[in-house]
Amino acid sequence: SLTSLFRAASVFHARWIDTQRVSKDIAAFVSKTMRNLMDFRDSMSVEEQERRFLDVQHSEICTAPIETMKKVYCFLDLPWTPEAESAALEYVAEHPKEKSINNYTPQEFGIDEEVINRQFQRYIDRFL
């Protein structure tokens, strides 16, 4: 998604952007950052991880956005108020999931899907 943002920006502002190079750099940066974050998390006890992290699947957000937000509020020890629910319902109504579908392939950005899968294998194995 970051890469598609750069591609969109290059159409209007910076035609000189090498989208394929930027895509590969972003993938490498995000992969390294993800590994560092997972190492940091793994250095904690299970109890501390459960206290500090809430894993939310993208599919949960898409299929049950309000229930997922309630779960996040509860985890953060925030009250789920009528105002919060109203704001969440309004957001969901204004941002239907069909509107946020990304229609692109890794190949469009010069990215090899096998390379990406290798870069993110640890994350994929753990969370997907």
Stockholm file with secondary structure:
# STOCKHOLM 1.0

chainA/1-128         SLTSLFRAASVFHARWIDTQRVSKDIAAFVSKTMRNLMDFRDSMSVEEQERRFLDVQHSEICTAPIETMKKVYCFLDLPWTPEAESAALEYVAEHPKEKSINNYTPQEFGIDEEVINRQFQRYIDRFL
#=GR chainA/1-128 SS CHHHHHHHHHHHTCTTCCHHHHHHHHHHHHHHHHHHHHHHHHTSCHHHHHHHCCCCCHHHHHHCHHHHHHHHHHHTTCCCCHHHHHHHHHHHHHSCGGGGCCCCCGGGGTCCHHHHHHHTHHHHHHHC
#=GC SS_cons         CHHHHHHHHHHHTCTTCCHHHHHHHHHHHHHHHHHHHHHHHHTSCHHHHHHHCCCCCHHHHHHCHHHHHHHHHHHTTCCCCHHHHHHHHHHHHHSCGGGGCCCCCGGGGTCCHHHHHHHTHHHHHHHC
//
